[in-house]
Amino acid sequence: MDTTSGIACRIASIVVALALGACSSGSGLTTGTLLGGAPKQAAAPPPPETATDRALHVGTTAARAQRCGYVFNANELRQSYLAFEAQQAPDQRAKAEQSYDFTVAKVAKGIATDADYCSEGQTAVIKRDLNQVLAGNYSTATRAAQPNVGWWSASKSEKPLDREKLFRPER
């Protein structure tokens, strides 16, 4: 195996490990908390952000912004991000550079053929993230809690529910 494919395999395994780690976060909801058993403990603080986390965020943002036609200097963004990582931990700069480049290439390839990728909602998120990284804030975006909008909760619509339409749609 040559060194570039070995590096790509290592970076891919890091990406997979991060994705699997995100799936295993606990909600703290147990039968004890539902039935009034053990008192709920305070939520643990989020783990510290790593250079790999930032590389994934900035690389993904750059690839998505390029795909949707945002005008910015991608090389300048890359250089300023890598300079930031060099200040944080100089020995990790090469790893951050590889992670960033790999992420940009993979994300760009993955979204290149999706004709409907740049929807209005998607571009709003991309614009927010791009403005953040262009301002020099390379930390991963914090997601606001989304309202619980399922069949069991209130609708997003401002229009009141029409009972007749719901139970007798033929009318």
Secondary structure, DSSP 8 states (H G I E B T S, - for coil): --HHHHHHHHHHHHHHHHHHHHHT------HHHHTT-S------------HHHHHHHHHHHHHHHHHTT----HHHHHHHHHHHHHHH-GGGHHHHHHHHHHHHHHHHHHHTT-TT-S-HHHHHHHHHHHHHHHTT--S----------STTS--S-SS---HHHHH-TT-
